[in-house]
């Protein structure tokens, strides 16, 4: 048993007993170890609601992105043209701003952190609040194997925009093959199978975690505030794992359109745009099926990151470098090569939305019961502008959201959209954000 006067050791484990046998769970890295530098189913239950985010880096070209008409039936500009008939599912939000309140504009960082957390970061690496998907997952993720699913089509492990804090960033899946194994590997329970046999190994794993609860409580009493918070994040992940294991001991509810997809082949590593696109589409297809199979109700997809190092055949410069070094064509007002990358991002957004729209569910589609929040890190990457960062929503969220709209924010805080989304999922917020980003004003134009 642990006593408060004992000195914690880095290799210390939490020890307990389970049916006469010893069990142990290791501790996370804590400051105390460091130096001072340191619709309805057949049962009449409602169809589940889902929430997800979709991110692309380096903004848009305003001249060929922003619709000329506001409201329903907005015109498809050149950069929005990939949407085609999907326009009826998608809202476009323009002229919503991020004010820094005197803090520096940290290029390709401030914008997305502010839109995700409601707070402007003070320095690069600062994540001053939790991303909005976290409280939404708290509201809707019960009864699924995975509290949320994070994916990065870039194939880069650091490309996650989902976080509880700077110490608790949700790591993304970066390989379509590994993502397949995570969802549809040996622990997957087919919800439509006529038979169900619980795996006894799962019972043992669940019990091992339960065997150290008392030891955990005693360790908490010996820690400072920062370490208690860090330990709480760690224990939250353990509790989520226990919940996942508990669910695997129960026969899952039927999911009529759930079908295990073919296992993908492993893709090469790299950031050639065609490779990123292939990775994104494989991940999208499997994510849609994971949602249809009720494996999760919350997801975060990164297509191209905010410092996008995506490359194009025949060019030595990355997308990010092009935004700084490529000149602006005086006739069109565009950076032609950089604009090409933006167009590819919009094509992938259309693929993502279309994949959700094409999955049947109830008397409609999976997208009808989902709300996807898409956004970038800036408006025009060459100037790192935070005014008018482009944002989207896709899906009707079980009939709660109007779609097919262009909404002009008229200079209001971009956090209004994040606030509205959280309220739609029942997050108990009187307001959201800090400083100029604090808001209690929903975007009523999008609400049914």
Secondary structure, 3 states (H helix, E strand, C coil): CCCCCCCCCCCCEEEEEECCEEEEEECCCCHHHCCCCCCECCCCCECCCEEEEEEECCECCHHHHCCCCCEECCCCCCCCHHHHHHHHHEEEEECCECCCCCCCCCCCCHHHHHHHHCCCCCCCCCCCCCCHHHHHHHHHCCCCCECCEEEECCCCCCCCCCEEECCEECCCECCHHHHHHHHHCCCCCCCCCCCCCCCHHHHHHHHHHHCCHHHHHHHHCCCCHHHHHHHHHHHHHHHHHHHHHHHCCCCCCCCCCCCCCCCCCCCCCCCEHHHHHHHHHHHHHHHHHHHHCCCECEEEEEEECCCCCCECCCCCCCHHHHHHHCCCCCCCCCCHHHHHHHHHHHHHHHHHHHHHHCCEECCEEHHHHEEEEEECCCCECCCCCCECCCEEEECCCCCCECCCEEEECCCCECHHHHHHHHHHCCCCCCCECCHHHCECCCCHHHEC
